[in-house]
Amino acid sequence: MGKFLKRFELKFNKDVLKRTVQRCREKGILIPTFKQMKNPGHIPQNVLNKLSKLGLWDVDPLNLFRINWHNDIKTGLFGKVNYVEFPRELTGVKARIIGLTGKFFPTGAHKVGAAFGCLVPKLVTGQWPSTGNYCRGGAYDCALLASPAIAILPKEMSKERFEWLRKIGTSEIFATPGCESNVKEIYDKCWELVKTRRNEIVIFNQFAEFGNPTWHYHVTAGAVEELYKSLRKEKNRLSAWVSATGSAGTIGAGDYLKKISSDCRIIASEALQCPTLLSCGFGGHRIEGIGDKHIPWVHNVRNTDLVTAIDDENCMRLLRLFNESEGKELLKEAGISQELVESLSLLGISSISNMLSALKTAKFFEFNENDMVFLPLTDSAEMYGSRLEELNLHLGSYSRLAALVDWERYLLAEGTQNMRELTYYDRKQLHNFKYFTWVEQQGKTVEEINELWDPEFWEEAFSQADIWDSYIEEFNAQTKVLETI
């Protein structure tokens, strides 16, 4: 047994587990394994037959099997990894920039996967009494699992997010003060709920749950590896994985990618208006979905190579360029293919931020056509229609001249400013920064924070997926749902 495995050991509550098995049997809930989410080829044929008749966003338990990067919206089943490649004609850089598309996950965002990674290990061991909090992804997973959900998110998030949560049937929605960067206010609300409803709820703090990066280490990194092998040319190399830090789930895919490619650098992206990693700074910003003002507990900072800080104004301008008719026409006239231009709506605000960080990375390291840079396109512009309306009210209707300025100034002219290549001691500094949030405020210990600096800790953390899969398989055997499908 590894020296840290006790930190991850899940204890079984047999009484709750018995009731959970019975409930899932009655509701027809079959739980997919991490292995099946990484490679849908392992999904049983009778499940595939039923899935082919379901819509991608239907609230049906079988859609748990669609929590992966391979959803084929044409066939209703699975195919190759969904992606968009951004050519030099659009970006101005020689490197190959490739984004994995989150739009085709259930809910339209890949965060539903990380929520699964946090929820399910507790469900199949009897540690999930009734409700969970992981906002959008957790709300959807809870809906599929027939469990009430509580969502907590800043009140300044887009109205589409709140409308979606109400539509999915979220039991309670709490709007905490501030914008995307006001994470502590969410923590405070969680602690309030723990104190007042101790025996009724389970709090899933995405910034501290190892199921979050573990899901990405296996499923997202597996998709990148598959895509890299299918797209690479003779001299291509996997040179970088770029991700907003956020709750430090998606960036965890880089830990695996470093293993398969010695060239791979892990790039942490954040908002310039809240440069936590860049300069231990703080502030509010408009890049929704990335969180900041602290270092997440589950961020393996020791493995991070470079920090990029993106001005939120750049993201908002490019949101217009990619989605307004004048912007699309300009790009087409400039020689960008119609297929790619139409695909640009697959980028939400944080996806645009990731893309800009990829461009900055390519310029910083002077990458050429042999370098492949991968990034997640977390969600699409679909969730930000109200933001486009606000921009039109503030800046006026979008014109061809505005489109030209936005492309030239906010994309092609993006440079290597506001970047920080991390030395060993830079990484240690950022790791130590965790102390002020997690030990002083959130109940962690000095012993625990010291463990996070040990590379063996992360090896053992990510190895839990195989153990969880065995629990899932045993749980499914008890419910016998597979036999009835």
TAFEN-V312429 format. One record per residue. N is the residue number from 1. RES is the residue in one letter. SS is DSSP state (alpha for helix, beta for strand, coil for the rest). PSI is psi in whole degrees, 0 to 359 (none if undefined). Layout:
n={N | N}
res={RES | RES}
ss={SS | SS}
psi={PSI | PSI}
This chain:
n={1 | 2 | 3 | 4 | 5 | 6 | 7 | 8 | 9 | 10 | 11 | 12 | 13 | 14 | 15 | 16 | 17 | 18 | 19 | 20 | 21 | 22 | 23 | 24 | 25 | 26 | 27 | 28 | 29 | 30 | 31 | 32 | 33 | 34 | 35 | 36 | 37 | 38 | 39 | 40 | 41 | 42 | 43 | 44 | 45 | 46 | 47 | 48 | 49 | 50 | 51 | 52 | 53 | 54 | 55 | 56 | 57 | 58 | 59 | 60 | 61 | 62 | 63 | 64 | 65 | 66 | 67 | 68 | 69 | 70 | 71 | 72 | 73 | 74 | 75 | 76 | 77 | 78 | 79 | 80 | 81 | 82 | 83 | 84 | 85 | 86 | 87 | 88 | 89 | 90 | 91 | 92 | 93 | 94 | 95 | 96 | 97 | 98 | 99 | 100 | 101 | 102 | 103 | 104 | 105 | 106 | 107 | 108 | 109 | 110 | 111 | 112 | 113 | 114 | 115 | 116 | 117 | 118 | 119 | 120 | 121 | 122 | 123 | 124 | 125 | 126 | 127 | 128 | 129 | 130 | 131 | 132 | 133 | 134 | 135 | 136 | 137 | 138 | 139 | 140 | 141 | 142 | 143 | 144 | 145 | 146 | 147 | 148 | 149 | 150 | 151 | 152 | 153 | 154 | 155 | 156 | 157 | 158 | 159 | 160 | 161 | 162 | 163 | 164 | 165 | 166 | 167 | 168 | 169 | 170 | 171 | 172 | 173 | 174 | 175 | 176 | 177 | 178 | 179 | 180 | 181 | 182 | 183 | 184 | 185 | 186 | 187 | 188 | 189 | 190 | 191 | 192 | 193 | 194 | 195 | 196 | 197 | 198 | 199 | 200 | 201 | 202 | 203 | 204 | 205 | 206 | 207 | 208 | 209 | 210 | 211 | 212 | 213 | 214 | 215 | 216 | 217 | 218 | 219 | 220 | 221 | 222 | 223 | 224 | 225 | 226 | 227 | 228 | 229 | 230 | 231 | 232 | 233 | 234 | 235 | 236 | 237 | 238 | 239 | 240 | 241 | 242 | 243 | 244 | 245 | 246 | 247 | 248 | 249 | 250 | 251 | 252 | 253 | 254 | 255 | 256 | 257 | 258 | 259 | 260 | 261 | 262 | 263 | 264 | 265 | 266 | 267 | 268 | 269 | 270 | 271 | 272 | 273 | 274 | 275 | 276 | 277 | 278 | 279 | 280 | 281 | 282 | 283 | 284 | 285 | 286 | 287 | 288 | 289 | 290 | 291 | 292 | 293 | 294 | 295 | 296 | 297 | 298 | 299 | 300 | 301 | 302 | 303 | 304 | 305 | 306 | 307 | 308 | 309 | 310 | 311 | 312 | 313 | 314 | 315 | 316 | 317 | 318 | 319 | 320 | 321 | 322 | 323 | 324 | 325 | 326 | 327 | 328 | 329 | 330 | 331 | 332 | 333 | 334 | 335 | 336 | 337 | 338 | 339 | 340 | 341 | 342 | 343 | 344 | 345 | 346 | 347 | 348 | 349 | 350 | 351 | 352 | 353 | 354 | 355 | 356 | 357 | 358 | 359 | 360 | 361 | 362 | 363 | 364 | 365 | 366 | 367 | 368 | 369 | 370 | 371 | 372 | 373 | 374 | 375 | 376 | 377 | 378 | 379 | 380 | 381 | 382 | 383 | 384 | 385 | 386 | 387 | 388 | 389 | 390 | 391 | 392 | 393 | 394 | 395 | 396 | 397 | 398 | 399 | 400 | 401 | 402 | 403 | 404 | 405 | 406 | 407 | 408 | 409 | 410 | 411 | 412 | 413 | 414 | 415 | 416 | 417 | 418 | 419 | 420 | 421 | 422 | 423 | 424 | 425 | 426 | 427 | 428 | 429 | 430 | 431 | 432 | 433 | 434 | 435 | 436 | 437 | 438 | 439 | 440 | 441 | 442 | 443 | 444 | 445 | 446 | 447 | 448 | 449 | 450 | 451 | 452 | 453 | 454 | 455 | 456 | 457 | 458 | 459 | 460 | 461 | 462 | 463 | 464 | 465 | 466 | 467 | 468 | 469 | 470 | 471 | 472 | 473 | 474 | 475 | 476 | 477 | 478 | 479 | 480 | 481 | 482 | 483 | 484 | 485}
res={M | G | K | F | L | K | R | F | E | L | K | F | N | K | D | V | L | K | R | T | V | Q | R | C | R | E | K | G | I | L | I | P | T | F | K | Q | M | K | N | P | G | H | I | P | Q | N | V | L | N | K | L | S | K | L | G | L | W | D | V | D | P | L | N | L | F | R | I | N | W | H | N | D | I | K | T | G | L | F | G | K | V | N | Y | V | E | F | P | R | E | L | T | G | V | K | A | R | I | I | G | L | T | G | K | F | F | P | T | G | A | H | K | V | G | A | A | F | G | C | L | V | P | K | L | V | T | G | Q | W | P | S | T | G | N | Y | C | R | G | G | A | Y | D | C | A | L | L | A | S | P | A | I | A | I | L | P | K | E | M | S | K | E | R | F | E | W | L | R | K | I | G | T | S | E | I | F | A | T | P | G | C | E | S | N | V | K | E | I | Y | D | K | C | W | E | L | V | K | T | R | R | N | E | I | V | I | F | N | Q | F | A | E | F | G | N | P | T | W | H | Y | H | V | T | A | G | A | V | E | E | L | Y | K | S | L | R | K | E | K | N | R | L | S | A | W | V | S | A | T | G | S | A | G | T | I | G | A | G | D | Y | L | K | K | I | S | S | D | C | R | I | I | A | S | E | A | L | Q | C | P | T | L | L | S | C | G | F | G | G | H | R | I | E | G | I | G | D | K | H | I | P | W | V | H | N | V | R | N | T | D | L | V | T | A | I | D | D | E | N | C | M | R | L | L | R | L | F | N | E | S | E | G | K | E | L | L | K | E | A | G | I | S | Q | E | L | V | E | S | L | S | L | L | G | I | S | S | I | S | N | M | L | S | A | L | K | T | A | K | F | F | E | F | N | E | N | D | M | V | F | L | P | L | T | D | S | A | E | M | Y | G | S | R | L | E | E | L | N | L | H | L | G | S | Y | S | R | L | A | A | L | V | D | W | E | R | Y | L | L | A | E | G | T | Q | N | M | R | E | L | T | Y | Y | D | R | K | Q | L | H | N | F | K | Y | F | T | W | V | E | Q | Q | G | K | T | V | E | E | I | N | E | L | W | D | P | E | F | W | E | E | A | F | S | Q | A | D | I | W | D | S | Y | I | E | E | F | N | A | Q | T | K | V | L | E | T | I}
ss={coil | coil | coil | coil | alpha | alpha | alpha | alpha | coil | coil | coil | coil | coil | alpha | alpha | alpha | alpha | alpha | alpha | alpha | alpha | alpha | alpha | alpha | alpha | alpha | alpha | coil | coil | coil | coil | coil | coil | alpha | alpha | alpha | alpha | alpha | coil | alpha | alpha | alpha | coil | coil | alpha | alpha | alpha | alpha | alpha | alpha | alpha | coil | coil | coil | coil | coil | coil | coil | coil | coil | alpha | alpha | alpha | alpha | alpha | alpha | coil | coil | coil | coil | beta | coil | coil | coil | coil | coil | coil | beta | coil | coil | coil | coil | beta | beta | beta | beta | coil | alpha | alpha | alpha | alpha | coil | coil | coil | coil | beta | beta | beta | beta | beta | beta | coil | coil | coil | coil | alpha | alpha | alpha | beta | coil | alpha | alpha | alpha | alpha | alpha | alpha | alpha | alpha | alpha | alpha | alpha | alpha | alpha | coil | coil | coil | coil | coil | coil | coil | beta | beta | coil | coil | alpha | alpha | alpha | alpha | alpha | alpha | alpha | alpha | alpha | alpha | coil | coil | coil | coil | beta | beta | beta | beta | beta | beta | coil | coil | coil | coil | alpha | alpha | alpha | alpha | alpha | alpha | alpha | alpha | alpha | alpha | coil | coil | coil | beta | beta | beta | beta | beta | coil | coil | coil | coil | coil | coil | coil | alpha | alpha | alpha | alpha | alpha | alpha | alpha | alpha | alpha | alpha | alpha | alpha | alpha | coil | coil | coil | coil | beta | coil | coil | coil | coil | coil | coil | coil | coil | alpha | alpha | alpha | alpha | alpha | alpha | alpha | alpha | alpha | alpha | alpha | alpha | alpha | alpha | alpha | alpha | alpha | alpha | alpha | alpha | alpha | alpha | coil | coil | coil | coil | coil | beta | beta | beta | beta | beta | beta | beta | beta | coil | coil | coil | coil | coil | alpha | alpha | alpha | alpha | alpha | alpha | alpha | alpha | alpha | alpha | alpha | coil | coil | coil | coil | beta | beta | beta | beta | beta | beta | beta | alpha | alpha | alpha | coil | alpha | alpha | alpha | alpha | coil | coil | coil | coil | coil | coil | coil | coil | coil | coil | coil | coil | coil | coil | coil | coil | coil | coil | coil | coil | coil | alpha | alpha | alpha | coil | coil | beta | beta | beta | beta | beta | coil | alpha | alpha | alpha | alpha | alpha | alpha | alpha | alpha | alpha | alpha | alpha | alpha | coil | alpha | alpha | alpha | alpha | alpha | alpha | alpha | alpha | alpha | coil | coil | coil | coil | alpha | alpha | alpha | alpha | alpha | alpha | alpha | alpha | alpha | coil | coil | alpha | alpha | alpha | alpha | alpha | alpha | alpha | alpha | alpha | alpha | alpha | alpha | alpha | alpha | alpha | alpha | coil | coil | coil | coil | coil | coil | beta | beta | beta | beta | beta | beta | beta | coil | beta | coil | alpha | alpha | alpha | alpha | alpha | alpha | alpha | alpha | alpha | alpha | alpha | alpha | alpha | alpha | alpha | coil | coil | coil | coil | alpha | alpha | alpha | alpha | alpha | alpha | alpha | alpha | alpha | alpha | alpha | alpha | alpha | coil | coil | coil | coil | coil | coil | beta | beta | beta | coil | coil | alpha | alpha | alpha | alpha | alpha | alpha | alpha | alpha | alpha | alpha | alpha | alpha | alpha | alpha | alpha | coil | coil | coil | coil | coil | coil | coil | alpha | alpha | alpha | alpha | alpha | alpha | coil | coil | coil | alpha | alpha | alpha | alpha | alpha | alpha | alpha | alpha | coil | alpha | alpha | alpha | alpha | alpha | alpha | alpha | alpha | alpha | alpha | alpha | alpha | alpha | alpha | alpha | alpha | coil | coil | alpha | alpha | alpha | coil}
psi={135 | 158 | 346 | 359 | 333 | 334 | 334 | 358 | 129 | 127 | 138 | 133 | 98 | 324 | 312 | 320 | 320 | 317 | 323 | 319 | 315 | 319 | 316 | 327 | 316 | 324 | 355 | 39 | 117 | 132 | 126 | 155 | 164 | 322 | 320 | 328 | 327 | 319 | 97 | 350 | 345 | 357 | 133 | 149 | 323 | 330 | 317 | 320 | 318 | 321 | 325 | 342 | 0 | 147 | 153 | 325 | 11 | 142 | 81 | 136 | 329 | 341 | 354 | 329 | 350 | 8 | 79 | 175 | 6 | 10 | 127 | 106 | 345 | 317 | 341 | 2 | 233 | 150 | 219 | 167 | 133 | 131 | 165 | 131 | 131 | 109 | 168 | 327 | 330 | 319 | 332 | 4 | 154 | 328 | 151 | 117 | 120 | 125 | 131 | 132 | 117 | 345 | 328 | 16 | 155 | 140 | 347 | 13 | 145 | 352 | 343 | 334 | 312 | 325 | 318 | 316 | 334 | 320 | 311 | 319 | 326 | 324 | 315 | 359 | 6 | 30 | 14 | 92 | 314 | 311 | 165 | 157 | 113 | 28 | 232 | 309 | 316 | 322 | 317 | 313 | 319 | 322 | 317 | 328 | 9 | 42 | 140 | 153 | 146 | 129 | 135 | 121 | 155 | 142 | 343 | 6 | 163 | 148 | 335 | 325 | 314 | 319 | 319 | 316 | 320 | 321 | 322 | 349 | 27 | 131 | 313 | 143 | 122 | 124 | 108 | 161 | 145 | 195 | 199 | 324 | 357 | 72 | 322 | 325 | 328 | 315 | 317 | 320 | 321 | 314 | 323 | 317 | 322 | 317 | 324 | 341 | 41 | 320 | 7 | 340 | 162 | 126 | 125 | 103 | 105 | 336 | 349 | 355 | 121 | 345 | 336 | 297 | 335 | 319 | 315 | 324 | 322 | 310 | 307 | 313 | 325 | 322 | 320 | 315 | 316 | 316 | 318 | 314 | 326 | 334 | 341 | 145 | 180 | 314 | 6 | 149 | 150 | 102 | 337 | 148 | 121 | 129 | 142 | 146 | 311 | 235 | 8 | 27 | 302 | 324 | 339 | 340 | 330 | 331 | 323 | 319 | 329 | 331 | 324 | 349 | 114 | 344 | 345 | 128 | 146 | 122 | 123 | 123 | 142 | 176 | 135 | 328 | 348 | 73 | 68 | 310 | 326 | 315 | 25 | 35 | 181 | 168 | 177 | 157 | 176 | 12 | 88 | 139 | 5 | 344 | 152 | 202 | 3 | 169 | 119 | 145 | 325 | 16 | 117 | 80 | 331 | 338 | 0 | 131 | 327 | 144 | 134 | 140 | 125 | 130 | 125 | 337 | 321 | 317 | 317 | 322 | 319 | 334 | 319 | 313 | 318 | 344 | 341 | 147 | 321 | 322 | 316 | 317 | 321 | 314 | 320 | 316 | 334 | 0 | 4 | 133 | 148 | 323 | 315 | 318 | 317 | 333 | 344 | 342 | 352 | 355 | 116 | 188 | 314 | 331 | 319 | 319 | 316 | 319 | 317 | 322 | 324 | 319 | 316 | 320 | 316 | 321 | 321 | 314 | 5 | 47 | 152 | 194 | 349 | 351 | 130 | 125 | 125 | 149 | 157 | 136 | 86 | 307 | 183 | 177 | 348 | 328 | 3 | 26 | 323 | 331 | 323 | 320 | 318 | 320 | 321 | 322 | 322 | 320 | 351 | 170 | 151 | 131 | 168 | 320 | 317 | 320 | 317 | 316 | 315 | 317 | 313 | 313 | 319 | 352 | 295 | 327 | 2 | 128 | 203 | 19 | 160 | 49 | 154 | 110 | 128 | 127 | 176 | 315 | 336 | 316 | 318 | 322 | 313 | 323 | 314 | 335 | 338 | 332 | 317 | 331 | 310 | 323 | 312 | 328 | 324 | 11 | 9 | 166 | 162 | 322 | 318 | 318 | 327 | 326 | 327 | 344 | 350 | 119 | 330 | 331 | 315 | 325 | 315 | 326 | 312 | 340 | 352 | 339 | 321 | 321 | 316 | 321 | 321 | 323 | 319 | 315 | 320 | 320 | 313 | 325 | 325 | 323 | 332 | 23 | 322 | 327 | 339 | 353 | none}
